[in-house]
Amino acid sequence: MLYSLARPLLFTLAPERAHELTLSMLDTAHKFGLMHQKTAHKPVSCMGIEFPNPVGLAAGLDKNGAHIDALAALGFGFIEIGTITPRPQAGNPQPRLFRIPEAKAIINRMGFNNDGVDQLIENVKAAKFKGVLGINIGKNADTAVEDAVSDYLICLEKVYNYASYITVNISSPNTKNLRSLQSGDALTELLQTLKQRQLELAKENNHYVPLVLKVAPDLTPEDITFIAKQLLKFKIDGLIVTNTTLGREGVENLPNGNEAGGLSGAPVFEKSTECLRQFADVLDGKIPLIGVGGIVSGEQAVAKQEAGASLVQVYSGLIYTGPTLVKDCVNAMTV
C-alpha cells in the first residue's frame, strides 16, 4: 500500500533518480523496523543450495550490494547483486534508463555502472543477511572482448568466498561485443577456463560455489542447442533465462520505445518464456533453470515454472507492481 502511494511521486522523477531514492527509502524503513514482508516458507533445493522460497531478486537493482538487508526484508528467497566488474566504472552517459508505463516496460543502457568488485565485497561483509546470495560478474567496458576471460577470472576469485552462487553475465546488450561470448570458441574458452578455476577454488577453500550462466532471449534454436551442449560439457551448475531483449515488440509506437538498450518488463515475457521452454527441452532436466523476464504477476511466475524453471527472479515488475509482487509469486508457485 505504501508503494502504491509513493509510486506516482517517484514516477515524476527521472528514472535513475527514482531508483536511488527508492533504495534510500527502503534502507531507512528497514533501519527503523518499518518494513518486513513475510512470505510463505516454500523451500526449494537447487544446485545443492536450500532456498527458503523460489522467488529471487534479479541482478541489476542492487549492483554494488549496498542494500542487501533492506531488500531481504521484502521476503525474497534469494538475492542476486551485481553486475560487478574488476574495476569501478561509470557506465554509459545519462540518460540511460527509460520507463514505458503503458507497457509496464523499461529500457536501459546502463553499461555495468558499478563501484568495482572490492567495494561490493566490503558491502557484503557489512550486511547482516545470512540467506542465499548470488553475485553476478561481468567485464569492464575497456577490456577487449578477446581478453574478457581475465576479467571474469578476477571477479570469480574475489567473490568466491562471499557468494552462495556466482552468475557469469555474457548477455547484457549494453557492453560492446559482450554477447559475442555466447557463441563459438569464445563461449567454450570462457566456460572451460571458469569451470577449471571454480574447481580449483573449491579445493583451496574446502567448499563448492555453483557457477551459473545468464543468457539473452535473442537466441536462435541453433544458439540454444550449442549453449546447452557447452553447459553440459563443462558441467555448469545452472542457467538464468533471460536477460533483456534487443527486440521492441510491444513498445514500438510508445514514448521511449525506440531508445537504445535492453528492453525488460511485461513485453519480454513471451520471448523470454519461450527461450526458457526451449532450453528446458534441450537440457531435459540435467541443469536447473532460473526463469526471469517479464514477470508482473504470480500467474506469470507459475508460467515460468511450467516452462521448466526451478526458481524465478523479478526486477522490472517490482517497479510497476511494488513489493507485493514477491508475495504474490511465492503464494502462486508450487514446490
Secondary structure, DSSP 8 states (H G I E B T S, - for coil): -HHHHHHHHHTTS-HHHHHHHHHHHHHHHHHTT----------EEETTEEESSSEEE-TTSSTTSSSHHHHHTTT-SEEEEEEE-SS-B--S-S--EEEEGGGTEEEE---S-BS-HHHHHHHHHH----SEEEEEE---TTS-GGGHHHHHHHHHHHHGGG-SEEEEE---TTSTTGGGGGSHHHHHHHHHHHHHHHHHHHHHHTS---EEEEE-S---HHHHHHHHHHHHHTT--EEEE---BS--TTTTTSTTTT-SSEEEEGGGHHHHHHHHHHHHHHHTTSS-EEEESS--SHHHHHHHHHHT-SEEEESHHHHHH-THHHHHHHHH---
